[in-house]
Amino acid sequence: MIDLRSDTVTKPDKDILEEALSAELGDDEYGEDPTVNQLQEKCSKLLGFEEALFVSSGLMGNQISLLIHNTPGSEVITTSDSHIKNYEHGAASFLSRVQFREVEHVNGVIDLGEIATTFEKSKVHKPNIKTIALENTHLASGGSIVPFNHIKNIYELSKQLNVSLHIDGARVWHAILQEDSSLNYGSICDSLTFCFSKALGAPIGSMLLGSREFIKEAREYRKILGGGTRQVGVIASMASKALDKRERLLEDHTKAKNVYKALLDDNENNEFNLKYQNTNMVFLEFENNENANHFIEKLQNQQVLSGLINKNTVRLVFHKDILSEDLETIKEAIYSSSKS
């Protein structure tokens, strides 16, 4: 079965699993796991932050950030279709007691004027806005890239507005590698998370990055949320090895582009519209939910798994476990499913 539902379905390679067998271990609750400490230092240096904290999931990292940046009853600016708003099980309202203020965007890019206008309108009869939350890459837009320089401009505006900027960078390495941008995200945001357990190919874990004071407070919240761990270097070792292989993500972009171009050139297909944003996802937008679900069933009958990103859109996510020889099978399955 070829699984295109998500890049979370990846299995760790043998060399990644072998890292866990030789990892040097200690008690991370005491800050004594050398493998975890090395990974945190490695990530903070790579991305230009003062410090970093290894957490179990991107959701935990995002929610710790909201707990630190906000006060109960305040608001977080984000896009209506962001992950932090829609796919984190209502955690923000449950934990931080905040609500979201939705703003318009184009492929995850929020106009600076839109942000400034939203703040101006909040001066009377509306909750205080404490945080801007961006997502890079932007999942609901097809894995689109929010340019580094645009984030920098938003960060400068956030300082003028005296609010925090958090980046949900679950797939930020896709953006960094494809855009060939600066790695110095520590200079353009107050906090950032990224996942090891998606396309990087590690089985567990995410990293939360910020200032020294931010991470000190984050460590306390991690404990409160049940995220304190002991000899977690067995996991951190695999995450570190996966990060070293990050350049391989560009291969996933090439796979996605290969399938996208082939479908685009298939002039006989009128059943769906195609969307590709130069990373590792291809979206097939159907007229209605019934057509989308029927298409998913037909693909599955041909040993290709896919899923919905919204009621009318089928998402194909390319990752390391999709082999080059799988691409022709995928294209043939799509061709026959769209014409049957």
Stockholm file with secondary structure:
# STOCKHOLM 1.0

chainA/1-340         MIDLRSDTVTKPDKDILEEALSAELGDDEYGEDPTVNQLQEKCSKLLGFEEALFVSSGLMGNQISLLIHNTPGSEVITTSDSHIKNYEHGAASFLSRVQFREVEHVNGVIDLGEIATTFEKSKVHKPNIKTIALENTHLASGGSIVPFNHIKNIYELSKQLNVSLHIDGARVWHAILQEDSSLNYGSICDSLTFCFSKALGAPIGSMLLGSREFIKEAREYRKILGGGTRQVGVIASMASKALDKRERLLEDHTKAKNVYKALLDDNENNEFNLKYQNTNMVFLEFENNENANHFIEKLQNQQVLSGLINKNTVRLVFHKDILSEDLETIKEAIYSSSKS
#=GR chainA/1-340 SS CEECSCGGGCCCCHHHHHHHHTCCCCCGGGTCCHHHHHHHHHHHHHHTCSEEEEESCHHHHHHHHHHHHCCTTCEEEEETTCHHHHSSTTHIIIIICCEEEEECCBTTBCCHHHHHHHHHHTTTTSCCEEEEEEESSBGGGTSBCCCHHHHHHHHHHHHHHTCEEEEECTTHHHHHHHHTCCSCGGGTCSEEEEESSSTTCCSSCEEEEECHHHHHHHHHHHHHTTCCCSSTHHHHHHHHHHHHTGGGHHHHHHHHHHHHHHHHTCTTCCSCEEEECSSSEEEEECSSHHHHHHHHHHHHHTTEECEEEETTEEEEECCTTSCTTHHHHHHHHHHHHHHC
#=GC SS_cons         CEECSCGGGCCCCHHHHHHHHTCCCCCGGGTCCHHHHHHHHHHHHHHTCSEEEEESCHHHHHHHHHHHHCCTTCEEEEETTCHHHHSSTTHIIIIICCEEEEECCBTTBCCHHHHHHHHHHTTTTSCCEEEEEEESSBGGGTSBCCCHHHHHHHHHHHHHHTCEEEEECTTHHHHHHHHTCCSCGGGTCSEEEEESSSTTCCSSCEEEEECHHHHHHHHHHHHHTTCCCSSTHHHHHHHHHHHHTGGGHHHHHHHHHHHHHHHHTCTTCCSCEEEECSSSEEEEECSSHHHHHHHHHHHHHTTEECEEEETTEEEEECCTTSCTTHHHHHHHHHHHHHHC
//
